[in-house]
Amino acid sequence: MKRIAYFVLMFSLLLSACATPTSVPPTAVPAPTVDAMIYKDPAQPVEARVDDLLARMTLDEKIGQMTQVEKGSIQPGDITKYYIGSILSGGGGSPAENTPAGWTAMVKGFQDEALATELGIPLIYGVDAVHGHGNLLNATIFPHNIGLGAANDPALVEKIGRATAEEMLATGIPWNFAPVVAVVQDVRWGRTYEGYSENTALVSSLGTAYINGLQTLPDGYQPAPGQTLFTLATPKHFVGDGATVWGSSKSGDYKIDQGDMQVDEATLRKLFLPPYKAAVDAGALSVMASFSSWNGVKMHAQKGLLTDVLKGEFGFSGFIVSDWQAIDQIDLDYYKAVVTSINAGVDMNMVPYDYIKFITTMKKAVSSGDIPQARVDDAVRRILRVKFALGLFDHPLPDSNYQQTVRSPEHLALAREAVSKSLVLLTNQNQALPLSKDTQTIFLSGSGADNIGMQTGGWTLQWQGVSGNSTAGTSVLAALQSAVGPGTKLVYDPAGVFKDQSAKAEIGIVVVGEQPYAEGVGDSADLLLNYKDVTKVSNMRDHAEKVVVIILSGRPVNLNGILPYTDAIIAAWWPGTEAAGITDVLFGDKPFTGKLPYTWPRAASQLPLNSNNADGKTGCDGPLFPFGYGLTTSDPSPKLPECNP
Ligand code: GLC
């Protein structure tokens, strides 16, 4: 209705301008033509464009902007019909043709539907490119954040953010649901690896570096008028997702993921809020709310934190997106859940399935006054502001120029460098490392020896990751084959028994670790290694002079079963596709520089154990290796006390 009134006014102005010029002075400026829409004028300031557009929108169009749907659930034509403002791919949400061209075609198809609406508001497509564009087949996959925390190199992390942005844009996607800026207090959490560290300052430093990498316009880049963002970062999950208490989760059989953070406000402000203040100060314009709770109240219902602290105290001018169907967890009564969360400050709902139910509920809540119109206008203003900041109004369609950046030599070299810097040398008895490239015989075994899926971990190809060699990359086996000298005999036995070998090898390498997982599926009560891997380590002791263990894991794991059989142990975390970064350090071409970003416990029974609560815990009561620990090959290996795990 509003828009009709607008056009009647414009038309009458037009008529008066065309009337016999008796009433209009000859120098009058012609009335604005109907299509002189400020929001469409790139020369106008962003806020003026937002104001103009908001004033033209109906309630339906506004609610559509607050609605995010997963790409498999949106029906053809419904983006136009319901003015949907955002589409996402969840973990594994790839198109049938999982190539940059296939992704670009999918994103363009959705965008064309959005542009077909009367106001032509472009949609924004989001994805979890948390360690590279993990959903994209044959993408460059970097170490997960735990490895970047061990590397502790902000400039490197910023470059990874930029490279990730380029491979996202190669698929037409400008929005990354990353970085996780959780300050993780209990490594039994299945999302430990998505966090950089247990240490607040380290998380703030690397989180803002990554945001800068994603968002800063590259030198020489030609932005659209008003465009300030290269791609959009989303620090998550606000707030305290990594501080929940074991056993407090009420989500299915999850134990700590989506659980309850039980701390006072002083601790919240000291440990868990600073990374968000840093992110906002670094220009973050989207934040994702957490599934978890604070002292029994769901974060998606915490107005005091979402609105008063994040938007008010921190001055956050972007929009808050919910997590996946997280609003539904607030109350069994969906109407109450929606009213509570939107009024608390959530601006966009990652529905992500039944969008018609959400839209209908919103209309009812606004019509009844339970959700004030002003709250809707504030949410939509924030969303539109970000879409203008991304330049989406002026170039809404994907730019195929970035397709050649996927697994480019530059990106692969960057990933390989990151792997090398992420490694932490835990023990090095008998000067086992570095290895000589002239080593006569090397035996290799372990579940991770030829398994790129165990290198990449969760959020890769599928939500839970995919074990095995399903995407392009270099396995540890392949890296060793390339690294050893011509005189070296490398024997790989997946079974780890080497029964055909008459003599011992000089060096035995066993690559152990965790099979991929994501979120609460990875919550672990014991952090134990697979017993088959433990057996292979003890077997290797009988077949090699020196035994080196490489751990591919999303977190510190229980080492008690392998310590007695090893000379050297390397924490490689989930390093991604470029294992040559491991052999670069194994053979001394690069030094070990990584330091533990998390306290390494002796056993899960000690947890939660971290640098925020380990004071005074020494000997067998203390950690196996403390936060910040890491050897170089010239350091003496510590004598570890005998403890009953
Ligand atoms: C998931 C995760 C969140 C992710 C979102 C979309 O449940 O909690 O980190 O961004 O859904 O995949």
Residues whose N, C-alpha, C, O or C-beta is under 5 A from the ligand:
A	BS01	GLC	S89 G90 G91 D128 F177 D323 W324
